[in-house]
Amino acid sequence: MSTWLSLLPALIAIPVALVTRRVLLALGLYVAIGALILEGGWLPDASARVGSILWRVVSDRDNVLIIVFSLMIGGLIGLIQKSGGIEGFVHWAERRLLDGDPRRVAILAFVTSMALFVETNFGVLIAGLIALPLFDRYRLSRLRLSYILDTTCAPKCMLIPVNAWGAYIISLLADQGVERPVSVLIQSLGFIYYGWIAVALAAFVAATGRELPWKLPLSQRVVGDLPHFGTEIVPHPDSPGHPRYLWGPIGLLVLAVLILLPLTGDAPLAIFSAVTLTLIATLAYFHRERVMPWRRMLPPIWQGIRVILPLMYLLVFAFSVGVTTHELGTGFYLATALQGELDPMWLPFLVFGIGCLISFSTGTSWGTFAILIPIVVPMAEIFQVSPALLVGAALSGGLFGDHCSPVSDTTMIASLAAGVEPIEHIRHQFPYALVGAGLALGLYLVAGVLAT
């Protein structure tokens, strides 16, 4: 429809998310208002349109594959924890890697999280399960651990997009009629300035132990007997707990993704197949090794799935926001409205800034991508600016909120994995996010000048 009304869903949903801190409510409201606008305010037709949008999302093969394999990854984590593989790796690392040096503990957490780039929550939970007992043993701050886990969570998956993130962005670009979406995504990686800066800051903190002198005030309740993922599933008492019970499944999963992705040329199918293969192989391997009997393998799988399940609702609505934004023609309206009124040099700067605002308000990078990519693709064409630059700025803005928003699912997961209060985790890492965003804004301004 391409009128000013196409902006209304975002203008209402973002403040609602900021005030209520309820992401599902905000994204659902976005879809509902968009449907009302599309149907001219007629409620019965708008209700049918909402149903149509949701059906389009859940009937899409790629969407279903992404949702299902995310749940299966939760089950795989539960199975690995039950096997005692994480405990075994912790004991091995103390003997072979750490040599009593506390800095090596933080570096291990950073490297482990970065290496597990196939899925966000998978990497955060596994790295947290490994590092938390070591951080406590060496009397390192759990807040430092939660910062490292959260900072390496979304950026690594976007900067190494051989995972669902890459598949999702490719799908969004293809929906906007981009002829070579894979090429545009690859070219955009160098423009995800916030992601690179955030990872570099986390690496510096892990390697040196030094932190920013500016800190927001923290309460005294930072660590203690807070529950975390490791308390949800207790390792099987009869399991020998070898490190290979951890790295075997992880290595197979990463290897399978890297092999199947170029063979199939289909990212959702490749990752779904890799997770399925890994889960079946892990079950068979644990049975052969007599880690636990068959009947005791299913409960930890279900427990792991239950941890991930609430995040899937968010995913469905994130996809629905993308469909709604495309049908409203928001991108075309903004692009045509700004043409002749805005100097193109400001576009990367503004796209990143708007992305930061949206992602911080909604707490979801994927929802932000769903809103911004349908907007920036037509803007790049009309303003004759590199689509890779604007896509990179949009992806960068989405990462900001995913990293530090109070309503971000990864913020909650990182707090859970490190055993700290979410609000303390947010206060601790927010200064780092502001520093990264400030540096990125400067780089986008320079990039905009050079691009025009």
C-alpha positions in Angstrom: 0.0 0.0 0.0 3.1 2.3 0.5 1.6 5.1 2.6 2.5 6.7 5.9 0.2 4.1 7.6 2.8 1.4 6.8 5.0 3.0 9.6 2.2 2.7 12.2 2.8 -0.9 13.3 6.5 -0.2 14.2 5.7 3.2 15.8 3.2 1.5 18.2 4.9 -1.8 18.7 8.4 -0.4 19.7 7.1 1.7 22.6 4.9 -1.1 23.8 8.0 -3.4 23.9 10.0 -0.8 25.7 7.4 -0.1 28.3 6.0 -3.7 28.9 9.2 -5.6 28.1 7.0 -8.2 26.5 8.5 -9.1 23.1 5.7 -11.5 22.0 3.1 -8.9 22.8 4.9 -6.2 20.8 5.5 -8.4 17.7 2.0 -9.7 17.8 0.7 -6.2 18.0 2.8 -5.3 15.0 1.2 -8.1 13.0 -2.3 -7.3 14.2 -2.0 -3.5 13.4 -0.5 -4.3 10.0 -3.4 -6.6 9.2 -5.9 -3.9 10.2 -4.2 -1.4 7.9 -4.1 -3.9 5.0 -7.8 -4.6 5.4 -8.9 -1.0 5.7 -9.7 -1.3 9.4 -12.3 -4.0 9.0 -11.8 -6.3 12.0 -13.2 -9.6 10.6 -11.0 -9.4 7.5 -8.0 -8.3 9.6 -8.4 -11.4 11.8 -8.4 -13.5 8.7 -5.4 -11.7 7.4 -3.5 -12.4 10.7 -4.4 -16.1 10.3 -3.2 -16.0 6.7 0.1 -14.4 7.7 0.7 -17.0 10.5 -0.2 -19.8 8.1 2.2 -18.5 5.5 5.0 -18.6 8.1 4.3 -22.0 9.6 3.6 -23.6 6.2 6.9 -22.4 4.8 9.3 -25.3 4.6 12.4 -23.3 5.5 10.7 -21.8 8.5 9.6 -25.2 9.8 13.1 -26.6 9.3 14.7 -23.8 11.3 12.2 -24.1 14.1 12.5 -27.9 14.4 16.3 -28.1 14.3 16.5 -25.4 17.0 14.3 -27.6 19.2 16.5 -30.6 18.4 19.6 -28.7 19.4 18.1 -28.2 22.8 17.5 -31.9 23.1 21.1 -32.6 22.0 22.4 -30.2 24.8 20.3 -32.1 27.3 21.7 -35.4 26.2 25.3 -34.2 26.4 24.8 -32.8 29.9 23.2 -36.0 31.1 26.2 -38.0 29.8 28.7 -36.2 32.0 30.7 -35.1 29.0 30.8 -31.5 30.2 32.1 -32.5 33.6 34.7 -34.7 31.9 35.9 -31.9 29.7 36.1 -29.5 32.7 38.4 -31.9 34.5 40.5 -32.4 31.3 40.8 -28.7 30.7 42.1 -28.1 34.2 44.8 -30.7 33.8 45.9 -29.9 30.2 45.0 -26.3 29.3 44.7 -24.0 32.3 47.9 -24.6 34.2 46.5 -22.6 37.1 46.2 -19.3 35.1 42.8 -17.5 35.6 43.2 -15.7 32.3 43.2 -19.0 30.4 39.8 -19.7 31.9 38.3 -16.6 30.3 40.1 -17.3 27.0 38.7 -20.9 27.1 35.2 -19.5 27.5 35.7 -17.0 24.6 37.2 -19.6 22.3 34.6 -22.3 23.1 31.7 -19.9 22.5 33.2 -18.6 19.2 33.9 -22.1 17.9 30.2 -23.1 18.4 28.8 -20.9 15.6 26.2 -23.2 14.3 23.5 -21.9 16.7 23.3 -19.2 19.2 21.8 -20.8 22.3 23.7 -24.0 21.7 27.0 -22.2 21.9 26.1 -20.0 24.9 24.8 -23.0 26.9 27.6 -25.3 26.2 30.3 -22.7 26.8 28.5 -21.6 30.0 28.3 -25.2 31.2 32.0 -25.6 30.6 33.2 -22.3 32.0 30.9 -21.7 35.0 32.5 -24.2 37.4 36.0 -23.0 36.3 35.1 -19.3 36.9 33.9 -20.2 40.3 36.9 -22.3 41.1 39.3 -19.5 40.0 37.2 -16.8 41.7 36.5 -14.9 38.5 33.5 -12.7 38.1 30.4 -14.5 36.8 29.5 -11.2 35.2 32.6 -11.3 33.1 31.5 -14.8 31.9 28.0 -13.6 31.1 29.4 -10.7 29.2 31.7 -13.0 27.1 28.9 -15.4 26.4 26.4 -12.8 25.4 28.9 -10.8 23.3 30.1 -13.8 21.3 26.5 -15.2 20.9 24.8 -13.3 18.1 27.9 -11.6 16.5 29.7 -14.9 15.8 26.6 -16.4 14.2 26.2 -13.4 11.9 29.9 -13.0 11.1 30.3 -16.8 10.4 26.8 -17.3 8.7 27.2 -21.1 8.1 24.1 -21.6 10.2 20.4 -20.7 10.6 21.3 -17.0 10.7 22.8 -17.1 7.3 19.8 -19.1 6.0 17.4 -16.6 7.5 19.1 -13.5 6.0 19.3 -15.2 2.6 15.6 -16.0 2.8 14.8 -12.4 3.7 16.9 -11.0 0.8 15.3 -13.5 -1.6 11.8 -12.4 -0.5 12.8 -8.9 -1.5 13.7 -9.9 -5.0 17.5 -9.8 -4.6 18.9 -11.8 -7.4 22.1 -13.0 -5.7 21.2 -13.1 -2.0 24.2 -15.2 -1.0 26.6 -12.9 -2.7 25.0 -9.8 -1.0 25.2 -11.5 2.4 28.9 -12.4 1.9 29.7 -8.8 0.8 27.8 -7.4 3.8 29.9 -9.2 6.4 32.7 -6.6 6.2 30.1 -3.9 7.0 28.8 -5.4 10.2 31.0 -3.0 12.2 29.2 -3.4 15.5 29.7 -7.2 15.4 33.4 -7.0 14.8 33.9 -4.3 17.5 31.9 -6.3 20.0 33.9 -9.5 19.4 37.2 -7.6 19.6 36.2 -6.0 23.0 35.2 -9.4 24.4 38.5 -10.9 23.2 40.4 -8.1 24.9 38.6 -8.5 28.2 39.1 -12.3 28.1 42.8 -12.1 27.2 43.8 -9.3 29.6 41.3 -9.4 32.4 40.9 -5.6 32.1 37.5 -4.0 31.9 36.1 -0.6 31.1 36.4 1.8 34.1 32.9 3.1 33.5 30.3 0.8 35.1 26.7 1.2 35.9 25.8 0.7 39.6 25.3 -3.0 40.6 23.5 -4.4 43.5 25.1 -6.9 45.9 23.1 -9.8 44.6 25.3 -10.7 41.6 26.3 -14.4 42.3 25.1 -17.0 44.6 22.8 -20.0 44.4 21.1 -18.9 41.2 19.8 -21.6 39.0 21.5 -22.2 35.6 21.1 -24.7 32.8 23.5 -27.1 34.5 21.2 -27.4 37.5 18.2 -28.4 35.3 19.8 -31.7 34.1 22.0 -33.7 36.5 24.6 -36.0 34.8 23.9 -39.7 35.0 25.6 -41.1 38.2 27.0 -44.2 36.4 28.5 -42.3 33.4 32.3 -42.2 33.2 32.0 -38.6 31.9 34.7 -38.6 29.2 35.4 -35.3 27.4 34.7 -37.1 24.1 31.0 -37.3 25.1 31.0 -33.5 24.6 33.4 -32.9 21.7 32.3 -35.9 19.8 28.7 -34.7 19.2 29.9 -31.1 18.8 32.6 -32.0 16.3 30.2 -34.2 14.3 27.5 -31.4 14.2 30.0 -28.7 12.9 31.5 -31.1 10.4 28.2 -32.2 9.1 27.0 -28.6 8.6 30.2 -27.7 6.8 29.9 -30.7 4.5 26.1 -30.7 3.8 25.8 -27.0 3.2 27.8 -26.9 -0.1 26.4 -30.3 -1.1 22.8 -29.3 -0.8 23.0 -25.6 -1.4 20.1 -25.3 1.0 21.0 -23.9 4.4 17.9 -24.9 6.4 17.9 -28.4 5.0 21.6 -28.8 5.5 21.5 -27.7 9.2 18.3 -29.8 9.9 20.0 -32.9 8.4 23.2 -32.2 10.3 21.4 -31.9 13.7 19.2 -35.0 13.0 22.3 -37.0 12.0 24.2 -35.8 15.1 21.3 -36.6 17.5 20.9 -40.1 16.1 24.6 -40.8 16.1 25.0 -39.5 19.6 22.2 -41.8 20.8 23.8 -44.8 19.1 27.2 -43.9 20.4 26.1 -43.4 24.0 24.3 -46.8 23.8 27.4 -48.5 22.5 29.6 -46.9 25.1 27.0 -47.9 27.8 26.8 -44.3 29.0 23.2 -44.8 29.9 20.4 -47.2 28.9 17.9 -46.2 26.1 15.1 -45.5 28.6 17.2 -42.8 30.3 18.1 -41.0 27.1 14.7 -39.6 26.3 14.0 -37.5 29.4 17.1 -35.3 29.1 16.3 -34.8 25.4 12.8 -33.6 26.4 14.2 -31.4 29.2 16.6 -29.7 26.7 13.7 -29.1 24.2 11.7 -27.5 27.0 14.4 -25.0 27.6 14.4 -23.9 24.0 10.6 -24.2 23.4 9.6 -20.7 24.5 12.1 -19.1 22.1 10.3 -20.8 19.1 7.2 -18.7 19.7 9.3 -15.6 19.3 10.7 -17.0 16.1 7.3 -17.5 14.6 6.3 -13.9 15.2 9.6 -12.6 14.0 8.9 -14.3 10.6 5.4 -12.9 10.7 6.7 -9.4 11.2 8.8 -9.8 8.0 5.8 -10.9 6.0 3.6 -8.1 7.3 6.3 -5.4 6.6 6.7 -6.7 3.1 2.9 -6.7 2.4 2.6 -3.1 3.8 5.3 -1.9 1.5 7.1 0.0 4.3 10.4 -0.2 2.6 9.1 1.3 -0.7 7.3 4.1 1.2 10.3 5.1 3.2 12.6 4.9 0.2 10.4 7.1 -2.0 9.6 9.5 0.9 13.3 10.1 1.6 14.4 10.4 -2.0 15.5 13.9 -2.6 15.1 14.8 1.1 18.0 12.9 2.5 21.7 12.9 1.5 22.7 9.3 0.8 25.8 9.6 2.8 23.7 9.5 6.0 21.9 6.3 5.1 24.3 3.7 6.7 24.5 5.9 9.8 20.7 6.1 10.1 20.0 2.5 9.2 22.3 1.3 12.0 20.9 3.8 14.5 17.3 2.8 13.7 18.3 -0.8 13.9 19.8 -0.2 17.4 16.6 1.4 18.6 14.3 -1.4 17.2 16.5 -4.2 18.4 16.9 -2.7 21.9 13.2 -2.1 22.1 12.1 -5.6 20.9 15.1 -7.6 22.1 15.2 -9.6 18.9 17.8 -9.3 16.2 15.8 -11.5 13.9 12.7 -9.4 14.3 14.8 -6.3 13.6 16.2 -7.9 10.4 12.6 -8.8 9.4 11.7 -5.1 9.7 14.8 -3.5 8.2 15.8 -5.7 5.3 12.5 -5.1 3.4 13.2 -1.4 3.9 16.9 -1.1 3.1 16.8 -3.2 -0.1 14.5 -0.8 -2.0 16.3 2.2 -0.5 19.6 0.9 -1.8 18.2 0.7 -5.3 16.5 4.1 -5.3 19.5 5.9 -3.7 22.0 4.0 -5.7 23.9 2.9 -2.6 25.6 -0.5 -2.2 23.0 -3.0 -0.9 25.7 -4.8 1.0 26.6 -1.6 2.9 23.0 -1.0 4.0 22.3 -4.7 4.7 25.5 -4.8 6.9 24.3 -1.7 8.8 20.9 -3.3 9.3 22.4 -6.5 10.6 24.8 -4.6 12.8 21.9 -2.6 14.4 20.1 -5.9 15.0 23.1 -7.3 16.9 23.2 -4.3 19.2 19.8 -5.0 20.9 20.3 -8.7 20.8 23.4 -8.1 22.9 22.1 -5.7 25.6 18.3 -5.4 25.5 16.5 -6.2 28.7 14.0 -8.2 26.7 16.5 -10.2 24.5 16.2 -13.9 24.7 20.0 -14.3 24.3 20.5 -11.9 27.2 18.3 -14.1 29.3 20.1 -17.3 28.1 23.5 -15.8 28.8 22.5 -14.8 32.3 21.1 -18.3 32.9 24.2 -20.0 31.6 26.5 -17.9 33.8 24.2 -18.0 36.9 23.8 -14.2 37.3 20.8 -11.9 37.7 19.7 -10.7 34.3 19.5 -7.1 35.3 23.0 -7.2 36.8 24.3 -8.7 33.6 22.7 -6.0 31.5 24.1 -3.2 33.7 27.6 -4.7 33.5 27.7 -5.1 29.8 25.7 -2.0 28.6 28.8 0.3 28.7 30.6 -2.1 26.3 27.6 -2.0 24.0 27.5 1.8 24.0 31.3 2.0 23.2 30.8 -0.5 20.4 27.8 1.4 19.0 29.6 4.7 19.2 32.6 3.4 17.3 30.3 1.8 14.7 28.3 5.0 14.2 31.5 6.8 13.3 32.5 4.1 10.9 29.1 4.1 9.2 29.4 7.8 8.7 32.8 7.4 7.1 31.5 4.5 4.9 28.5 6.7 3.8 30.9 9.5 2.8 33.1 7.1 0.8 30.2 5.3 -0.8 28.7 8.6 -2.2 
